[in-house]
Amino acid sequence: MYKFKFRLNEIRKFKCISQKRLAYLSEISQSHISELERGTQSPTLKTVENLAHALKTHPSDLLEVEDKKH
């Protein structure tokens, strides 16, 4: 989950979405999003899904799950 905080922040800023707007879109409090981006809280799977949906991305993009099929 260490990289989660960086990926969440990176994707959110890339899409020009404020924490407040992301909170509204994901139905997660702005304070919780701030905690996730600072790494003081770890997300649940449902939280990752809600954030991914709000950011119009796949949950694996937030988690940096690599496809090991080479």
C-alpha positions in Angstrom: 0.0 0.0 0.0 3.0 2.3 0.2 2.7 3.3 -3.4 -1.1 3.8 -3.2 -0.7 7.2 -1.6 1.5 8.4 -4.4 -0.6 6.9 -7.2 -3.9 8.3 -5.7 -2.3 11.8 -5.5 -0.7 11.5 -9.0 -3.8 10.3 -10.8 -6.0 12.8 -9.0 -3.7 15.8 -9.9 -3.3 14.5 -13.5 -7.0 14.6 -13.9 -7.2 18.1 -12.3 -9.6 16.9 -9.5 -9.4 18.5 -6.1 -9.7 16.4 -3.0 -13.0 18.1 -2.3 -14.3 17.1 -5.7 -13.0 13.5 -5.4 -14.7 13.3 -2.0 -18.0 14.2 -3.6 -17.6 11.9 -6.6 -16.4 8.9 -4.5 -18.7 9.5 -1.5 -15.6 9.4 0.7 -14.9 12.2 3.1 -12.3 14.8 2.1 -10.4 14.2 5.4 -10.2 10.4 4.6 -8.8 11.1 1.1 -6.2 13.4 2.7 -5.3 10.7 5.2 -5.0 8.2 2.3 -2.7 10.5 0.3 -0.6 11.1 3.4 -0.4 7.4 4.1 -1.8 7.6 7.6 -4.7 5.4 6.6 -4.9 2.3 4.4 -7.8 1.9 2.1 -10.3 -0.9 2.1 -11.0 -2.7 -1.2 -14.4 -0.9 -1.4 -12.6 2.5 -1.0 -10.2 1.6 -3.8 -13.1 0.7 -6.0 -15.0 3.9 -5.2 -11.9 6.0 -5.8 -11.1 4.3 -9.1 -14.7 4.7 -10.3 -14.6 8.4 -9.4 -11.3 8.8 -11.2 -12.5 6.8 -14.2 -9.6 4.4 -13.9 -9.1 0.8 -12.9 -8.4 -0.2 -9.3 -5.2 -1.8 -10.4 -4.0 1.6 -11.6 -4.2 2.9 -8.0 -2.6 -0.3 -6.6 0.1 -0.6 -9.3 -0.7 -4.3 -9.8 1.6 -5.6 -12.4 0.6 -8.1 -15.0 3.1 -10.9 -14.7 2.2 -12.6 -18.0 5.3 -12.0 -20.1 
